[in-house]
Amino acid sequence: MFIVTRKNNFEDYNFVYRMFDDIVTDICRADCLFNDLKEDSNFHSKYDKETKEHLIDVIVPGFKKEDLSIEYINDKIIIKGDLKDNKNDLLKNSICYEKNIKNLDIESVKTKLSNGVLEIRYKEKNNAIKFEIKES
């Protein structure tokens, strides 16, 4: 149990805030395990028939590429971001999106961050195998 004495000192407040900030960040990341990406105002996905690419757009205003991470683990693409206040190193915003994607072609993934929109393009692998039938 932590006992925090109250002083008129910003450093004490900052210590307590960071302690709770770490807990909230961990909860947000754990929450990502249960949230599959759905169509909402910050997320859009579509399929481009001409290029045969899937496209994911995530609106992330204020985030820089250093604030974001994209991982592909166990057939899921995970987009995480922590936006911190530069002056006080305090967490201002945290995002975590997850989408099931089977047969992702790792070599085809292209990402771009422009004007507050993270764009992810990818293709799916063709795992079809054709077997030759021999006569006996």
VENGI-V921350 format. One record per residue. RES is the residue in one letter. SS is DSSP state (helix for helix, strand for strand, loop for the rest). PSI is psi in whole degrees, 0 to 359 (* if undefined). NEAR is the number of other ideal C-beta (glycine too) atoms within 12 Angstrom. Layout:
BEGIN
RES_SS_PSI_NEAR / RES_SS_PSI_NEAR
END
This chain:
BEGIN
M_loop_136_3 / F_loop_135_10 / I_loop_120_7 / V_loop_122_16 / T_loop_147_11 / R_loop_121_9 / K_loop_163_12 / N_loop_60_8 / N_loop_124_12 / F_helix_330_13 / E_helix_321_13 / D_helix_317_17 / Y_helix_317_19 / N_helix_321_20 / F_helix_312_20 / V_helix_317_21 / Y_helix_316_23 / R_helix_323_20 / M_helix_312_18 / F_helix_329_18 / D_helix_318_25 / D_helix_319_18 / I_helix_314_16 / V_helix_319_21 / T_helix_317_27 / D_helix_320_18 / I_helix_318_17 / C_helix_319_24 / R_helix_323_25 / A_helix_323_16 / D_helix_332_19 / C_helix_332_27 / L_loop_337_18 / F_loop_354_14 / N_loop_106_22 / D_loop_143_21 / L_loop_132_27 / K_loop_160_14 / E_loop_121_15 / D_strand_188_15 / S_loop_341_10 / N_loop_357_24 / F_strand_133_28 / H_strand_139_22 / S_strand_148_27 / K_strand_170_17 / Y_strand_127_16 / D_strand_110_15 / K_loop_329_9 / E_loop_311_8 / T_loop_351_14 / K_loop_41_16 / E_strand_147_22 / H_strand_146_29 / L_strand_129_27 / I_strand_126_35 / D_strand_126_28 / V_strand_124_35 / I_strand_119_24 / V_loop_68_34 / P_loop_135_20 / G_loop_344_22 / F_loop_143_28 / K_loop_168_17 / K_helix_333_16 / E_helix_338_12 / D_helix_347_26 / L_strand_152_30 / S_strand_145_24 / I_strand_127_34 / E_strand_153_24 / Y_strand_109_24 / I_strand_130_18 / N_loop_51_13 / D_loop_27_17 / K_strand_135_23 / I_strand_130_34 / I_strand_124_30 / I_strand_120_38 / K_strand_151_30 / G_strand_140_34 / D_strand_119_29 / L_strand_119_24 / K_strand_154_22 / D_loop_125_17 / N_loop_327_12 / K_loop_315_9 / N_loop_0_16 / D_loop_36_15 / L_loop_145_25 / L_strand_124_26 / K_strand_323_22 / N_strand_145_24 / S_strand_135_30 / I_strand_154_34 / C_strand_115_35 / Y_strand_150_39 / E_strand_138_30 / K_strand_132_30 / N_strand_126_19 / I_loop_111_30 / K_loop_149_16 / N_loop_37_17 / L_strand_129_28 / D_loop_101_20 / I_helix_321_16 / E_helix_338_10 / S_helix_353_22 / V_loop_129_24 / K_strand_134_20 / T_strand_150_25 / K_strand_137_19 / L_strand_119_25 / S_strand_126_15 / N_loop_42_13 / G_loop_13_21 / V_strand_122_22 / L_strand_121_35 / E_strand_128_30 / I_strand_123_35 / R_strand_140_26 / Y_strand_161_30 / K_loop_160_22 / E_strand_146_21 / K_loop_147_18 / N_loop_106_11 / N_loop_13_10 / A_loop_134_8 / I_loop_130_7 / K_loop_127_7 / F_loop_143_6 / E_loop_135_6 / I_loop_124_6 / K_loop_147_5 / E_loop_147_4 / S_loop_*_3
END
